[in-house]
């Protein structure tokens, strides 16, 4: 997929998803008014629509976004591991995508009692923005600086690994649905919050803290790559201070 086409599709998908999430409460209200549900049944209607309707919307967005990312990575000569990382970034942000601005009972039924900033979703948006501006091998773009590219790859890999850890409750729940009941989903939900942290004095370094630090490295490396490519593409005229090569 060409870069400009990818940027167009990714922008449309992102705007559509944000609009869907922001407008979902109004959709629930409109459906409740349209079917004239009784006060004791509106809660059930909101739960069913909030659970299955939101799930359908998130699935459509996720599959479509991963499809265009995969197409752009193939065209630009990037590894398919970037698509795998994008998948785990999306899965790790499932709490916000599923329960954010949704009927309260949906989060409760899914075991989502609270959620934090969707840092992994910001990783995904940063990568999509990078693919929209970076000229790959299909456009004869220059090779990225090795150090910055390595930093971007390492930070992306570590954030994807953290995303896998965050998704452990999801995997355990799916295993329970499939009949494989090794540990309880409640224990899996509490595991990352209660055991995966480092205490330094009175401060705690959690997975979220690590994700924010990795995001700074990730975004900084991509910005440096884009700026370096932009400088190489500019045709600057020689100045009176420049010397001809001897």
Phi, psi and omega in degrees: 000128178299156186297315182294321177295320177299315180299321180294311181296316181296321179294317180297316180296318181293315179296320179296320181291317178298318178297320179297316181290315181294326182268000184296319177301322178291326177295317177299317180296319181294320179294318179298321178288325184289323183268356178053051182288150178287157181304328182274354179247347181296327178297318179294321178296316179297322180293313182295312181292320180294327181281305186279323178294316179293320178301317179297316180297317180293321179296316179298315179297314182297314181295317180295317181294317178295328178294314181289326176296317179298318180295320180290321179297319178296318182291323183274355178082023179267158181291150177289349177295336176295326177291321178297316177299319179297324178298314181287331174297319178292315181297323180291340179261019185296331182299313180289319182295326184268319188255346181293127181054041179240172177301136189301327183290341180294311178298321179295318181290334178269000182079017180261094182271334177201159176213156182253189178301135180282077185297320181294331176291327175293324173304313181298314180296323178295319179292320177297318177297320178298314179296333181284336183250334186278131178272117182272197182293337179289342178248017181056038178287154181289155177292138179291152175305133188299318183294315180295320180294321177296318178297319179295318180294316181295314180295323177294318180295316180295319179294324177293323177296317176298322176300321177297317179297318179296332182275001180304315177301324178295316180295321179295319179297316178296324177294321177297318179297324179279000178096359179264101187248084180273308177229162182282144179301327180296319178296322179293325179293320183280342186299307182297325185284328188259345185235332185264079175203162178238130180257125176238101185066240178261006183253148180240129175258109183259180177297325178295319177299315179298322179295319178297318179295317178295326178295321177298316178295316181300308181293319179298319179295318180293321178297318179296322178296315180294318179295319180296318179293323178296319180295321180290332180279341180287136176261088183274131177290150178294147178256173181288348178270347182280146180249144176291148180291131182274000000 
